[in-house]
Amino acid sequence: MRSQILNEVKILIVDDRPENLFVLQASFKDTGYTLIEAHSGKEALEQAKHHDFACILLDVQMPQLDGFETAMALRSLPRTETTPIIFITAIDRTEEYELQGYFAGAVDYLFKPINTNILRAKVSVFVDLFLKSEELKRQKELLEVALEKSREAEELKKALRARDEFLVMASHELKTPITPLSLQMQTFIDLFENDTFHNVDRTRIMRMLHTSMGQIERLSRLIFELVDVSRLSSNRLTLNKAPAELNSIVRKVLHDFEPEIKNSGSLVTLDAPVDVQGYWDSFRIEQIVINLLTNALKYGDGKPITISTRKSDMAEISVSDQGLGISPEDQSRIFERYERAVPHENFSGLGLGLYIAKQIIYLHGGEISLESEKDKGSTFKVRLPL
Amino acid sequence: MKENNCKNILVIDDDPAICQSMKDVLEINGYDVTIAKDGLDGIKALSAMKIRPCLILLDLMMPGMNGWGFLDFQRNDDRFSTVPVIVCSAYENSARSISKNPILTKPVKLSSLLGAVQAFCA
């Protein structure tokens, strides 16, 4: 095991004389280290780009790049930035000379003729250091992988929890319209079976049929929202643009939502001084208006609601209510998927309306902004290219 | 538990379609129904009714005062504490944990609604 690890230990030996390299090779016979030879400073620098060395043995006297220059260049390469360098020199030791070596990045000196035992002992210290730091590196990498895995698992868990919560909420929303539908249809069946239909007031029957129809529309809106959200998250929602007029879209929505408006107690006024022509997907623009209006009805506290349209370099539509308002900390998250400023227990809906509206507006190249104050009301303003 | 000849029922639910459809189908079946859109509205309606109802059908999750809030009030008010309440919710566990009476799970079927109502109203 240890010998296998020692095989991976590489030592760079740099000397311009082949016989010196040969002596060094012989000195490390049986150690198991891999010795890589370089015959010049330039070759040493080249090798330093390709290997991680435990230690570098560097001859000082070489033509062209000498040992000191080579050492300084090695220090500037990422792989040899901190690799221990032992200078080998035949020159008699002078303090100034030795100092120059240490400045160039040497950690030690060996003088020729080399004592093999001392050489091996010195190098083995650096090899041990190298092996320990490699081991640390490996452990750090393992730790990072484990950390990344646990982070991913945590995110996955969070996403699953959000999806589960959404499914509970969505199924509740889908169940709600079933109660009126089922109660009324069964009542009609009973009335026909007992032949007692004629006992029931005609206006009551009409109202029940309208309520049932309303529930069917409500169910289909919910289903379309679910489909839209899945399309949006996979970028499969496409626009069918055609010339359209904004005010007529708003008027249609106001007509379709008469019962809901009446029920909310809010008075809704449309302020539309001029026609606003544009090139949009009118079905999707209608959806934006519906989502903003139904929010205003839901959170408007029965107080007046104003829808205004304007035309400048862009088309503008804003929906203002004087209801609950949205606190600053909630204002950024309400455009996100499944988010709402109030708990689901208190208000129905999938929490998708503003998310879908914002995405449709972005697909048109427009923008949506919000001004709101808690307990004073909210104004959502949409700007669309013409 | 039954009050003689009482046919008055109070329905408290924030969903207008549920309120209206319960009112219509129960009235077709011979009951008198008052509707309220949340707990507070329910208390107001209860106080204004000339004849005490024989039954309250109560939704739990509503904006404003919810079903729990209403029960808190109703159970502690001598005038109304004896009026039976049937909790009517899509969340079966919440409904069961708060009431000894049978509950109605949404979506509500006509047969369960009429069965439950007949148990308390003449």
Boltz contact constraints between the chains, C-beta under 6 A:
constraints:
  - contact:
      token1: [A, 172]
      token2: [B, 90]
      max_distance: 6.0
  - contact:
      token1: [A, 175]
      token2: [B, 90]
      max_distance: 6.0
  - contact:
      token1: [A, 175]
      token2: [B, 106]
      max_distance: 6.0
  - contact:
      token1: [A, 175]
      token2: [B, 107]
      max_distance: 6.0
  - contact:
      token1: [A, 176]
      token2: [B, 15]
      max_distance: 6.0
  - contact:
      token1: [A, 178]
      token2: [B, 107]
      max_distance: 6.0
  - contact:
      token1: [A, 179]
      token2: [B, 18]
      max_distance: 6.0
  - contact:
      token1: [A, 179]
      token2: [B, 106]
      max_distance: 6.0
  - contact:
      token1: [A, 179]
      token2: [B, 107]
      max_distance: 6.0
  - contact:
      token1: [A, 179]
      token2: [B, 108]
      max_distance: 6.0
  - contact:
      token1: [A, 180]
      token2: [B, 17]
      max_distance: 6.0
  - contact:
      token1: [A, 180]
      token2: [B, 18]
      max_distance: 6.0
  - contact:
      token1: [A, 180]
      token2: [B, 21]
      max_distance: 6.0
  - contact:
      token1: [A, 182]
      token2: [B, 107]
      max_distance: 6.0
  - contact:
      token1: [A, 183]
      token2: [B, 21]
      max_distance: 6.0
  - contact:
      token1: [A, 183]
      token2: [B, 25]
      max_distance: 6.0
  - contact:
      token1: [A, 183]
      token2: [B, 110]
      max_distance: 6.0
  - contact:
      token1: [A, 184]
      token2: [B, 21]
      max_distance: 6.0
  - contact:
      token1: [A, 186]
      token2: [B, 110]
      max_distance: 6.0
  - contact:
      token1: [A, 187]
      token2: [B, 25]
      max_distance: 6.0
  - contact:
      token1: [A, 187]
      token2: [B, 28]
      max_distance: 6.0
  - contact:
      token1: [A, 200]
      token2: [B, 28]
      max_distance: 6.0
  - contact:
      token1: [A, 204]
      token2: [B, 24]
      max_distance: 6.0
  - contact:
      token1: [A, 208]
      token2: [B, 24]
      max_distance: 6.0
  - contact:
      token1: [A, 211]
      token2: [B, 17]
      max_distance: 6.0
  - contact:
      token1: [A, 211]
      token2: [B, 20]
      max_distance: 6.0
  - contact:
      token1: [A, 211]
      token2: [B, 21]
      max_distance: 6.0
  - contact:
      token1: [A, 215]
      token2: [B, 17]
      max_distance: 6.0
  - contact:
      token1: [A, 263]
      token2: [B, 16]
      max_distance: 6.0
  - contact:
      token1: [A, 345]
      token2: [B, 61]
      max_distance: 6.0
  - contact:
      token1: [A, 346]
      token2: [B, 63]
      max_distance: 6.0
  - contact:
      token1: [A, 347]
      token2: [B, 63]
      max_distance: 6.0
